[in-house]
Amino acid sequence: TMRRWLEANPDDELAKEVRAQLTSEPERYARYTREYMGWGVFALMGRA
């Protein structure tokens, strides 16, 4: 997963971009996907 990659490569030049995407994507996914899929149960991987 992207989170595991980030943990293994915290100093990579893409780390800042990956971190930003990991922060914004869950909210974006929940906001826009609900319109098409309705309400559901989502399991999220816990942050370490």
Backbone bond lengths (Angstrom), bond angles and torsions (degrees), N, CA, C in turn:
res aa  C-N    CA-C-N  psi(-1)  N-CA   C-N-CA  omega(-1)  CA-C   N-CA-C  phi
1 T - - - 1.455 - - 1.524 109.68 -
2 M 1.298 115.08 166.08 1.465 119.38 178.93 1.521 110.99 -64.66
3 R 1.312 117.03 -36.06 1.466 120.57 -179.55 1.528 110.65 -64.04
4 R 1.318 116.96 -42.16 1.470 120.32 178.43 1.521 110.91 -67.09
5 W 1.322 116.74 -39.16 1.457 120.00 177.32 1.524 109.53 -61.05
6 L 1.333 116.75 -43.71 1.458 121.11 -179.29 1.525 111.23 -63.02
7 E 1.325 117.13 -40.82 1.463 120.29 177.55 1.524 111.32 -63.09
8 A 1.321 117.47 -35.67 1.462 121.84 -178.96 1.531 112.32 -81.08
9 N 1.334 117.60 -21.56 1.471 122.00 -175.21 1.531 111.95 -132.82
10 P 1.328 118.75 56.19 1.468 120.22 -174.39 1.531 114.33 -65.56
11 D 1.328 117.58 -20.86 1.464 120.52 -177.64 1.527 113.31 -101.16
12 D 1.318 117.95 6.23 1.460 121.77 179.66 1.527 109.81 -65.23
13 E 1.328 116.48 151.33 1.466 120.37 -178.97 1.530 112.65 -63.82
14 L 1.330 118.02 -22.24 1.466 121.34 178.92 1.529 113.22 -92.12
15 A 1.327 117.82 -2.39 1.467 121.26 -174.74 1.528 112.52 -58.47
16 K 1.315 117.55 -41.78 1.470 120.36 -178.96 1.531 110.92 -62.61
17 E 1.322 116.39 -43.26 1.469 121.06 179.32 1.530 111.27 -66.01
18 V 1.325 116.82 -42.35 1.468 121.30 179.37 1.523 109.94 -64.46
19 R 1.325 117.24 -42.66 1.466 121.50 179.00 1.532 110.53 -60.84
20 A 1.326 117.19 -42.59 1.467 121.23 178.96 1.524 110.93 -63.85
21 Q 1.323 116.64 -41.09 1.465 119.93 179.64 1.523 110.89 -66.94
22 L 1.323 117.80 -40.07 1.465 120.64 178.70 1.526 111.34 -64.21
23 T 1.318 116.36 -28.06 1.464 120.69 179.29 1.527 111.57 -77.96
24 S 1.330 117.26 -40.42 1.468 120.37 -173.57 1.528 114.50 -90.56
25 E 1.310 118.66 -28.37 1.466 120.84 -173.45 1.532 115.38 -62.62
26 P 1.342 120.67 -42.36 1.474 117.96 -179.55 1.535 112.84 -58.17
27 E 1.330 116.78 -41.34 1.467 119.89 179.34 1.527 110.74 -67.62
28 R 1.323 117.03 -44.44 1.463 120.98 179.58 1.525 110.35 -61.89
29 Y 1.320 116.23 -43.40 1.463 121.58 179.84 1.529 110.55 -60.90
30 A 1.326 116.10 -47.84 1.465 120.13 -178.68 1.527 111.18 -64.84
31 R 1.304 116.92 -39.65 1.462 120.87 -177.05 1.527 111.83 -68.26
32 Y 1.317 118.38 -47.42 1.461 120.98 -172.66 1.521 114.04 -91.16
33 T 1.310 118.48 -28.88 1.457 120.44 -178.64 1.522 111.22 -74.27
34 R 1.323 117.05 -33.41 1.460 120.96 -179.55 1.525 111.54 -56.82
35 E 1.310 116.52 -35.18 1.465 121.18 -179.76 1.529 111.04 -59.99
36 Y 1.318 117.29 -34.46 1.461 121.43 -176.26 1.522 113.56 -98.25
37 M 1.313 117.45 -28.58 1.467 120.67 -174.88 1.524 113.68 -107.22
38 G 1.310 118.17 -12.18 1.448 120.57 -174.60 1.525 110.20 77.81
39 W 1.323 116.12 -172.60 1.463 120.01 -179.51 1.517 109.73 -77.07
40 G 1.291 116.44 145.33 1.463 121.26 -179.81 1.516 110.22 -151.55
41 V 1.285 114.71 -179.42 1.461 120.73 177.19 1.521 107.17 -105.05
42 F 1.308 116.53 128.51 1.457 121.32 -177.96 1.523 109.38 -120.47
43 A 1.307 116.49 132.57 1.465 121.76 176.09 1.519 107.28 -102.37
44 L 1.307 115.99 123.96 1.454 120.65 -179.17 1.517 109.96 -109.63
45 M 1.296 116.00 140.44 1.456 122.06 177.67 1.524 107.87 -72.83
46 G 1.310 116.67 127.28 1.455 120.98 -178.51 1.513 112.07 -66.81
47 R 1.302 115.38 147.45 1.463 120.40 177.19 1.517 108.99 -85.58
48 A 1.301 115.45 140.96 1.468 120.29 -178.80 1.498 111.48 -84.60
